[in-house]
Amino acid sequence: GLKKDALRGWRRRMQMVFQDPYSSLNPRLTAGQIITEPVENFERLSRRQRQALAADLLRKVGMSPEMMHRLPSELSGGQRQRLGIARA
């Protein structure tokens, strides 16, 4: 297997995309928090940088940056799927 350092490098570049968008997203976090959660584990970014990253990733999956303040329960199934892809 890979050594810990090599494995950590791979984990920075990949994330799981779960099939069920209804049970795979934390219902207590906003879309912006869901997107930036993996980044917080590997990089030190300011709050402003994390918000800019979340807005950019939402745009890349065809969602409005205003969606970053919504909870998963306020999103459609397709929007939840795109949120999961943006998170990855």
Rosetta silent file (secondary structure, phi, psi, omega in degrees, C-alpha in Angstrom):
SEQUENCE: GLKKDALRGWRRRMQMVFQDPYSSLNPRLTAGQIITEPVENFERLSRRQRQALAADLLRKVGMSPEMMHRLPSELSGGQRQRLGIARA
SCORE:     score description
SCORE:     0.000 S_00000001
   1 L     0.000  177.211  179.015    0.000    0.000    0.000 S_00000001
   2 L   -79.546  148.556  174.058    0.881    3.648   -0.043 S_00000001
   3 L   -73.436  161.200 -174.937    2.781    5.294    2.776 S_00000001
   4 H   -55.812  -43.313 -179.037    0.876    7.804    4.903 S_00000001
   5 H   -63.644  -42.332  179.800    2.423   10.870    3.236 S_00000001
   6 H   -67.232  -40.180  179.272    1.659    9.599   -0.265 S_00000001
   7 H   -64.889  -41.050  178.560   -1.875    8.641    0.727 S_00000001
   8 H   -61.624  -38.908  177.132   -2.491   12.088    2.230 S_00000001
   9 H   -61.316  -40.293  177.969   -1.409   13.649   -1.074 S_00000001
  10 H   -67.760  -40.027 -178.163   -3.961   11.565   -2.962 S_00000001
  11 H   -64.335  -26.958  176.850   -6.713   12.393   -0.495 S_00000001
  12 H   -64.902  -31.218 -172.818   -6.211   16.104   -1.168 S_00000001
  13 H   -98.499   -6.248 -178.823   -7.109   15.585   -4.811 S_00000001
  14 L  -140.690  149.994  177.244  -10.067   13.224   -4.572 S_00000001
  15 L  -140.979  157.983  176.326  -13.295   12.852   -2.665 S_00000001
  16 L   -75.672  143.812  170.207  -16.159   10.405   -2.727 S_00000001
  17 L  -115.955  107.417 -176.169  -19.322   11.315   -4.639 S_00000001
  18 L   -79.029  148.130 -173.734  -22.131    9.407   -2.971 S_00000001
  19 L   -71.653  -38.149 -175.836  -25.011    8.161   -5.064 S_00000001
  20 L   -94.055  105.247 -177.004  -27.868    9.234   -2.779 S_00000001
  21 L   -71.947  -12.641 -178.814  -27.936   13.040   -2.542 S_00000001
  22 L   -82.588  -34.234 -178.061  -30.609   12.958    0.171 S_00000001
  23 L  -104.298   -6.199 -175.349  -28.656   11.037    2.791 S_00000001
  24 L   -92.059   -8.946 -178.812  -25.097   12.004    1.860 S_00000001
  25 L  -108.415  136.492  178.876  -25.271   15.692    2.824 S_00000001
  26 L   -66.690  118.301 -175.526  -25.231   16.940    6.418 S_00000001
  27 L   -69.738  -13.006 -177.532  -28.665   18.533    6.931 S_00000001
  28 L   -94.206   -8.922 -179.654  -27.314   20.984    9.526 S_00000001
  29 L  -102.272  147.602  174.779  -24.677   22.568    7.279 S_00000001
  30 L   -75.487  166.850  179.198  -25.287   25.146    4.555 S_00000001
  31 H   -58.151  -40.893  178.736  -24.258   24.408    0.987 S_00000001
  32 H   -62.520  -41.146  178.426  -21.199   26.633    1.416 S_00000001
  33 H   -67.414  -37.850  179.009  -20.124   24.776    4.545 S_00000001
  34 H   -63.290  -42.654 -179.055  -20.621   21.425    2.830 S_00000001
  35 H   -67.001  -41.355 -174.073  -18.421   22.470   -0.088 S_00000001
  36 H   -87.667   -7.680 -179.756  -15.618   23.887    2.043 S_00000001
  37 H   -56.186  -47.569  178.558  -15.580   21.123    4.672 S_00000001
  38 H   -64.451  -33.828 -179.572  -13.019   18.950    2.811 S_00000001
  39 H   -64.884  -37.531 -179.369  -10.821   21.990    2.136 S_00000001
  40 H   -62.167  -26.601 -179.721  -10.671   22.797    5.847 S_00000001
  41 H   -75.802  -22.434 -172.825   -9.083   19.403    6.470 S_00000001
  42 H  -121.691  -20.997 -175.287   -6.166   20.000    4.102 S_00000001
  43 L  -132.630  150.908  176.360   -5.647   23.725    3.559 S_00000001
  44 L  -100.286  101.281  178.610   -5.538   26.845    5.689 S_00000001
  45 L  -120.794  148.338  175.737   -7.821   29.383    4.037 S_00000001
  46 L   -71.146  166.677  179.141   -9.424   32.474    5.497 S_00000001
  47 H   -59.723  -41.555 -179.941  -13.192   32.652    5.778 S_00000001
  48 H   -64.002  -40.942  178.544  -13.302   35.021    2.798 S_00000001
  49 H   -65.439  -40.136  178.402  -11.177   32.638    0.700 S_00000001
  50 H   -64.979  -40.215  178.225  -13.439   29.695    1.601 S_00000001
  51 H   -64.848  -40.949  178.023  -16.541   31.698    0.603 S_00000001
  52 H   -64.254  -40.289  177.784  -14.939   32.672   -2.717 S_00000001
  53 H   -62.965  -46.199  179.934  -14.020   29.027   -3.322 S_00000001
  54 H   -60.460  -44.574  179.437  -17.570   27.879   -2.530 S_00000001
  55 H   -61.848  -43.120  179.545  -19.053   30.502   -4.888 S_00000001
  56 H   -63.719  -44.095 -179.159  -16.663   29.476   -7.672 S_00000001
  57 H   -67.160  -37.509  176.132  -17.412   25.764   -7.253 S_00000001
  58 H   -62.345  -42.674  177.207  -21.161   26.407   -7.249 S_00000001
  59 H   -60.378  -40.809 -177.584  -20.820   28.336  -10.513 S_00000001
  60 H   -63.601  -27.092  178.050  -18.824   25.477  -12.035 S_00000001
  61 L  -100.247   13.749  174.741  -21.702   23.049  -11.397 S_00000001
  62 L    81.386   24.046  178.552  -24.311   25.487  -12.736 S_00000001
  63 L  -114.883  152.476  178.241  -25.646   26.826   -9.454 S_00000001
  64 L   -73.935  140.401  176.482  -25.950   30.417   -8.262 S_00000001
  65 H   -59.345  -23.179  177.531  -23.485   31.502   -5.542 S_00000001
  66 H   -63.353  -19.120 -179.563  -26.503   32.698   -3.529 S_00000001
  67 H   -69.946  -13.303 -174.547  -27.283   29.005   -2.961 S_00000001
  68 H   -66.369  -15.997 -179.504  -24.318   28.729   -0.588 S_00000001
  69 H   -95.852    1.726 -178.572  -26.479   29.951    2.312 S_00000001
  70 L   -92.288  151.901  174.325  -29.178   27.314    1.825 S_00000001
  71 L   -85.355  157.083  178.762  -29.584   24.061    3.698 S_00000001
  72 H   -55.010  -34.076 -179.462  -29.814   20.778    1.766 S_00000001
  73 H   -65.705  -16.253  179.223  -33.527   20.548    2.628 S_00000001
  74 H   -94.483    4.075 -178.339  -34.043   23.757    0.626 S_00000001
  75 L  -111.582  151.898  175.858  -32.498   22.286   -2.527 S_00000001
  76 L   -75.181  170.962  178.758  -33.995   19.993   -5.167 S_00000001
  77 H   -60.552  -42.084  178.800  -32.605   16.519   -5.761 S_00000001
  78 H   -66.179  -38.010  177.318  -30.653   17.681   -8.814 S_00000001
  79 H   -66.648  -36.752  177.157  -29.219   20.628   -6.900 S_00000001
  80 H   -64.964  -39.670  177.041  -28.156   18.262   -4.125 S_00000001
  81 H   -61.997  -44.557  179.396  -26.387   16.068   -6.665 S_00000001
  82 H   -65.824  -34.462  176.418  -24.531   19.068   -8.058 S_00000001
  83 H   -63.462  -42.380  176.657  -23.641   20.151   -4.528 S_00000001
  84 H   -62.008  -37.469  178.093  -22.105   16.705   -3.913 S_00000001
  85 H   -69.579  -41.401  178.267  -20.096   17.037   -7.123 S_00000001
  86 H   -62.794  -36.115  179.678  -18.931   20.537   -6.160 S_00000001
  87 H   -65.499  -36.426 -178.210  -17.833   19.183   -2.782 S_00000001
  88 L   -71.242    0.000    0.000  -15.713   16.500   -4.416 S_00000001
